[in-house]
Amino acid sequence: MVADFIILATNTMHIVAPRIKAAVELPFLHIAEVTADRLCLDAIETVALLGTRFTMEKDFYKKVLEDRGINVLIPEKDHIEKIHEIINKELILGKVEASSREYFKKIIISLQRQGAQGVILGCTEIGLLIKQEDSILPVYDTALLHADAAADYALID
């Protein structure tokens, strides 16, 4: 059996996506491109991005969105550090704390006040903590979006 395409089921590791694309001939289904497609479909022009420190601060993810004309908002530095800590000390260990959910909800409200029309859960574990009912903004869970796109791509004849 031969693979038809490649996915990398994580947001942060897409930092190496250009190297993967350069090393293989198979199509590569990029998680940020899939997310950008959905944001464009929903006419989202400004979006909040939550994820690991690397995903929020580095350009590898934001640039894909910005290249599609989507303005990307991220939290302030101290909030970035706290979000990164929650991901690494709780969520990746399967811990879902109510206090962390409340913290994320406050960050989402703050970014909505700055003009965000939606929020990207730009770390696959954040979906354990934040659901649509927890957010005043439309939630874009990249793990689900990427999985759906991969399934659709796999079913193309």
Buried (B, 14 or more C-beta within 10 A) or exposed (E): EEEEEBBBEBBBBBBEBEEBBEEEEEEBBBBBBBBBEBBBEEEBBBBBBBBBBBBBBBEBBBEBBEEBEBBBBBBEEEBBEBBBEBBBEBBBEEEEEEEBBEBBBEBBBBBBEEEBBBBBBBBBBBBBBBEEEBBEBBBBBBBEBBBEBBEEBEEEE
